[in-house]
Amino acid sequence: MSEGKAAPAAVTGQGSRNLLMRVVAALVLAPLAIAVAYAGSWWWIVPVTLLAIGLFVEWLTVVGSAREKRVIAAGVVALTVAGLCLGFARVELALVALGLGAASHSTALVAAARLDLGRISLCRRSANGVSSGAA
């Protein structure tokens, strides 16, 4: 390894502390997750549903759609209803809820995209000196 690419000592020490924290967290959380999975029923369904909702919102944040409240609401409602259906052992209703949620999520995304395109078009018209009343 060349001198220019060597990691500073302070950064290396900080990385090993980060690794230690991750190992300790895994040692604590892994048995807890296994116990909850073994207990099953609502003890498993509630945390998994909340985790799915959290991952859904995080993904929307990553792709830049988190500002659209309709998009978030469609997915959160669908995932919540699916989790409830799974809790009552109604897998077919959970699948229907997810399908309807995907459809409403897509519709909300298209509506948000059209709204953004309308704003862009309006901005271009005003930049070109065309009033919005003239057609």
RANOR-V787016 format. One record per residue. N is the residue number from 1. RES is the residue in one letter. OMEGA is omega in whole degrees, 0 to 359 (* if undefined). D_CENTER is the distance of its C-alpha to the mean C-alpha in Angstrom with 1 decimal. Layout:
# RANOR-V787016
<<N;RES;OMEGA;D_CENTER> <N;RES;OMEGA;D_CENTER>>
This chain:
# RANOR-V787016
<<1;M;181;39.2> <2;S;182;40.6> <3;E;181;40.9> <4;G;183;38.6> <5;K;180;35.7> <6;A;180;36.3> <7;A;177;33.8> <8;P;183;35.2> <9;A;182;36.2> <10;A;180;34.1> <11;V;180;30.9> <12;T;178;31.9> <13;G;179;32.6> <14;Q;179;29.3> <15;G;179;27.5> <16;S;174;29.5> <17;R;178;28.6> <18;N;178;24.9> <19;L;179;25.6> <20;L;179;27.7> <21;M;179;24.9> <22;R;179;22.5> <23;V;179;25.3> <24;V;179;26.1> <25;A;179;22.6> <26;A;180;22.5> <27;L;179;26.0> <28;V;187;25.0> <29;L;181;21.6> <30;A;177;22.6> <31;P;178;25.5> <32;L;179;23.5> <33;A;179;20.9> <34;I;179;23.8> <35;A;179;25.6> <36;V;178;22.8> <37;A;179;22.5> <38;Y;179;26.2> <39;A;176;26.5> <40;G;180;24.3> <41;S;184;24.1> <42;W;178;22.2> <43;W;179;22.1> <44;W;187;19.7> <45;I;183;17.9> <46;V;180;16.8> <47;P;180;15.1> <48;V;178;13.5> <49;T;178;12.2> <50;L;177;10.9> <51;L;178;9.3> <52;A;178;7.7> <53;I;179;6.5> <54;G;178;5.5> <55;L;178;3.7> <56;F;180;2.4> <57;V;178;2.8> <58;E;179;3.1> <59;W;178;3.4> <60;L;177;4.9> <61;T;181;6.6> <62;V;183;7.8> <63;V;174;9.2> <64;G;180;10.6> <65;S;185;9.7> <66;A;180;8.4> <67;R;180;12.2> <68;E;185;12.7> <69;K;179;12.9> <70;R;180;13.9> <71;V;178;10.9> <72;I;183;8.7> <73;A;181;11.7> <74;A;181;12.3> <75;G;181;9.2> <76;V;179;9.6> <77;V;181;13.2> <78;A;180;13.2> <79;L;178;11.3> <80;T;179;13.7> <81;V;178;16.7> <82;A;178;16.1> <83;G;177;16.0> <84;L;179;19.2> <85;C;178;20.8> <86;L;177;20.3> <87;G;178;21.8> <88;F;176;24.8> <89;A;177;25.1> <90;R;184;24.5> <91;V;182;22.6> <92;E;178;23.8> <93;L;176;22.5> <94;A;179;19.0> <95;L;177;19.1> <96;V;180;20.4> <97;A;179;17.7> <98;L;177;15.0> <99;G;177;17.3> <100;L;178;17.8> <101;G;178;14.2> <102;A;179;13.7> <103;A;180;16.9> <104;S;176;16.1> <105;H;179;12.7> <106;S;178;14.9> <107;T;179;17.6> <108;A;177;15.6> <109;L;179;14.5> <110;V;179;18.1> <111;A;179;19.4> <112;A;179;17.4> <113;A;178;18.7> <114;R;178;22.2> <115;L;177;22.1> <116;D;179;21.3> <117;L;177;24.1> <118;G;178;26.4> <119;R;180;25.9> <120;I;180;26.6> <121;S;179;29.7> <122;L;178;30.9> <123;C;179;30.6> <124;R;179;32.6> <125;R;182;35.2> <126;S;178;35.8> <127;A;180;35.9> <128;N;178;38.6> <129;G;178;40.5> <130;V;180;40.0> <131;S;182;39.6> <132;S;179;37.0> <133;G;180;39.9> <134;A;180;41.7> <135;A;*;40.7>>
